[in-house]
Structures are given as C-alpha cells and as structure tokens.
Amino acid sequence: MADPASMPSTDTSTRPKTSTVATLLRLRPYIRPARNRLLASGLMALLATTSGLVLPLLIVKIIDGPVADGDTSALWPWALLLLVFGALEAAFFWARRMLTARALPRVEEAMRNALYEHLQTRPVAFHDKWSSGQLLSRASRDLGQIRMFLSFVLIFLIVNTATFVLGSVILIVLNPLLGAVVTAVAIPVIVLSIVFEKRYRVVTRRAQDQAGDVATLMEESVLGIRILKAFGRHRAMDRRFAAQTRELRGTEVRKARLVGVIWAVLIALPEAMIAVALLLGVRQVADGTTTSGELVGFFAVVMYLRWPTTSFGWLVAATTDTGAAAARYFEVMDADGALPEPEHPAEPAKVTGALAFENVHFRFPDTPPDAPDLLRGLDLAVRPGETIALVGPTGCGKTAVTALVPRLYDVTGGRITLDGTDLRDLRLERLRRIVAMAFEESVLFSMSVRENILLGFPEGTDADVERALAVAQAGFVHDLPWGLDTRVGEEGLDLSGGQRQRLALARAVVSRPAVLVLDDPLSALDVHTEAQVERALRSVLSTTTALVVAHRPSTVQLADRVALLDHGRITDVGTHDELLRRSSAYRHLMAADTSRFRDLAAPRLDREPAEEAV
C-alpha cells in the first residue's frame, strides 16, 4: 500500500491554480474525432431553440390578426404553422440526442484507454505514490462527469447563451423598454456566476478527492476482509469508513448550499424583472402604445427564456464539476517518470546471462533527502548459468536488488550489466523477455490458469505450461473444475497461499528465461512441497542465470554461491558451507533455520526402516 504521506495531496490549496476553461480546453485532442458530430449536435439544438422562439412571434400574429378581427377561418394556416414549428423543435432535439449518443461514448472510451495505457507505462515508483481508489475514481466517476458535460452541459451552455442573446434581441425589437428591463438581468447573473464558480471550484475538487479516498478504503476493506475479520477489526473499519463518508457528506452538503444559493438568486432575479415588465406592459396596453398581441407574444418569449436563464447556475456548477474532474484526470496523465528508453538500443544476438552489479547505489524516489541510500556501492558478479542466493537481515535491500534487474526501478548510481551491456541500453520490452521474476507476494489475475501462467509468454503452448507446472509442482490445477481453463478468482483468493505461489513460479519459468529472479518464491510452501519444488527447480536453474532471495537454508542449498548483503553492500560471497565457517553475520542469520535444516536432513535413530524408505 502506498504511504499516505507520499500520496498526492487532497489539499486543493497546494495545487497550482488553473482556470476551469483552460483545463477544459485540454480535452480538445480527445474530442477532435467527434468534433463534427458535436458541432452538428449543437447546430440541431440551436435550430430547435430557434423553432421554439418562432412560436411566440406566431402567437403575436394570431392575436393581432384573426383573433382581433374575429375571423376564425383565418386561424387554420397559423395553427398549421404552430404545429410545423413545434414538430421541427421536437425533431431537432431528437437529432441532437442521436448525434451525441454515438460520439460521446467513443470519447470516453478513448480517454479511459489512454489513462489505462499511461498507467501501464508508469514505473513502479509512480504507483507507490498513488492509491488504487484514487486512480479508479478518475477512470470511472471523473470520466463519467466529462462525458455528461460533453453530451449535454457543453451544448446547452452554448445554446442557452445563444438563446438568451437571440431572445433578448427579439424582446427589444418587440418592445424596446420592456426588453431592456428584462435583459438587464444578465448583468447580475454574470457577476454572481463568476463569484460562484470560484467558490464552487474549490469545494467540488475537495469532494471528488474525498470520494477517491472513500473508494480506496472500500477497495482495501473488500480485499482485506479476511484480515479484518480474523483480527475482529471490522467495527473499527466501519467507524473509519463512516468518518470518511461523513466528511464527504459535509462537503457535498456545502456544494448543495452553494448551488441552492445560485439557483435561488437566478430564479428570483428574472421573476422580479418579469413583474416589473408586466406592470409596465399593462400600462402600455392601457395607454395604447402597444397591442395585446404584442404583450402576449413578448411574455411568451420571456417565458421561453426562463429555462436558459435559470439553468445557467446549474450549467456553471456542472461545468465546474467537469473542470475539477478533468484536472484530476490530467493530474495523472501529466505525471512523468516513465523509465527512459535508449535512443540506440543494444540488440544482443545471444544472451549468456552474465549479470554484474557495479558500484550500484539506489534510493526510493520518496526517500527523505537526508536519509542514506538503501544500496551504497553494491558489487556482485553472477556468472552465466550460475545461481546466486541473496541473503541478509530484514530491510537491507534484497527485494530492491531483485527489482533493479528487470528495471522496475532504475539505479541511482553505478550500473547493472547483462553480458557487459548496461541494462538501460536495452529496450524494456526486450529486457523483460530476457528476465523473468517471481515475487514473494503472488498476484494472480481474474483469468484462466493457462492465461495466468502464459502472462509474459503469450506464444507458449500447453506443453510449455505442463513443463512449468511440473517444475512448480502445481499439478493440483488438473483437479480444478475445468483444469487449465478454470478461471482464477480475484487475486487468486480462492486458492491457498502455497498454490498461488506455485502458479507464480510456473509463470516465471514457463518461458525458459535467460535470467531468473526469485524473491523468496517458496515461503508459503510446506516443508515437503518445498523439497519437491526445489528438486524440480534444480533442472531449471542448471540452464539459467538466477538470483534468488533466500531466508531459509533449504532455499540457499539451491544456489552455487551465496551473497551476504548488509548495510547496502555485499560483504561476503561464497558457498553456504564457506560462509558458515568464516562469517559470523551469516551464521547469525542461519542459526535458527540451520538447526531446523539439519534436523530435517539427519536420519532419526528411532525411525523404522520402512519409514526411511518412504
């Protein structure tokens, strides 16, 4: 799990201030393929609005014409025109919906695929800093917000603005005085919207970050449910989750209050203006300076403009929400740190597997500046086909050493070479075909057993899989309901720890790699299974260069030589027996397990001959 102190801060005050418009403009590359459809959709919405605005003008003609003259026969052409323009308004709105229905899901898909690809290319150091819940919320909730903005909010933000402008022109043409009174509402609306947007932007970003924190805790609780139940901590986690959701609720309530205020103002201001205009209009009719039809048509246009005016607050709020969502999306996309690829990559024709660590220094990216390096001038040479066991006290950097070989991290000083070539001069894809790795923590994916084993060797055959299963002593897969086609559950949790570890080992050896890195790969196995795996593994280790992190003498016995790591350096190298004789530090490490190992190896005097044979 990422250290919370190293995660991106959810405090919005520490981030650079970028306007909502500037952030939304960065969506242009993703929108470009759907640009024509979006423009056509906007045009359809504008035509629908225009058709709607024609209706009040027709009402003016009807009232001042056939109605005023009492000529009912003349009403039919006007009624037909009302029907035509009403049908056109509905048709244009339908066309707008159809145009966006296909285009916008593709935009969302492109953005989600880009995010996923970006996450796959980031180094492990990047993922150390980000919680999975925050990343998941960006790939789901935030992208959903962006899609809603593009499909609805953006179009109506433009169309409603255009509608208000066009409607205001019509109002002023119909009645200059009343039109000026009604359209004056635009000034306070614009001022209030600017003030509202600034305040709302901070709150909505905080709410989205808090939602990501809630998603993180939910995911951790689901994946770690066995631990929580085993230690009886589900109640404490309930309280922690409730505290986070309560904090999120408080932020959402503050958002609702801000939206409520802007809605109330945007409803009250137009209503007040309408009341004033109505009084003035009635007086004009009484004075004979305007007709009843013109007044009815005028207020028909006013009522048509109520939605564009009152919706402005909601549209601004939704735009601000989308700006925060886009900022969170680009916050991930802007994160640099991808491991550099060589400009002129080396292409070794044949790999023998000679691995050398030359004055290697390493520190994790988030290590405090005043802290010493984890690895401080490490030197180690592994001959082709040789197996080196790496041992040392807890926290000395054994796992870091193994992570440097496939370049999950890069060295911060010195270099690591393969057949004399710096690993950084090899393409990452090529290097990771040469080097295979099995981690102590065995992660399996929700796919079939076969797919899990062939994850790094997709061209492998079932014969390759069976050979790898034999090495890992994982024949239990044939007893699963569908054998190799059995779908492993989430993270392989429906298998035992030892079963997951054996499948992970099979995944590492299936491709017959030139270099094999094993980080304590047998820790979850029982003694007898471990012995069987070790016997089968010897055949693989005899043909590959291997670096094995070992904690038990039984695992050390697999190695040709043992390297003792302490205080960031290799302090001694030799066989197991040589180090036992000359290194007190090695004897101290092996003391507890050595006696266990010898007890297992030595025949018991009270054992029956038949038992010995078995």
Buried (B, 14 or more C-beta within 10 A) or exposed (E): EBEEEBBBEBEBEEEEEBEBEEBBEBBEEBBEEBEEBBEBBBBBBBBBBBBBBBBBBBBBBBBBBBBEEEEEEBBEEBEEBBEEBBEBBEBBBEBBBEBBEEBBEEBBEBBBEBBEEBBEEBBEBBEBBBBBBBBBBBBEBBBEBBBBBBBBBBBBBBBBBBBBEBBBEBBBEBBEBBBEBBBBBBEEBEEBBEEBBEBBBBBBBBBBBBBBBBBBBBBBBEEBEEEBEEEEBBEEBEEEBEEBBEBBEEBBEBBEEBBEBBBEBBBEBBEEBBEBBBEBBEEBBEEEEBBBBBBBBBBBBBEBBEEBBBBBBBBBBBBBBBBBBBBBBBBBBEBEEEBEEEEEBBEBEEBBBBBBBBBBBBBBBEBEEEEEBBBBBBBBBBBBBBBBBBBBBEEBBBBBBBBBBBBBBBBBBBBBBBBEBBBBBBEBEBBBBBBBBBBBEBEBEEEBBBBBBBBBBEEBEEEBBBBBBBBBBBEBBEEBEEEBEBBBEEBBBBBEBBBBBBBBBBBBBBBBBBBBBBBBBBBBBEEEBBBBBBEBBEEBBEEBBBBBBBBBBBBBBBBBBBBBBBEBBBBBBBBBEBBBEEBEBBEEBBEEBBEBBEEEEEEEEEEEEEEEEE
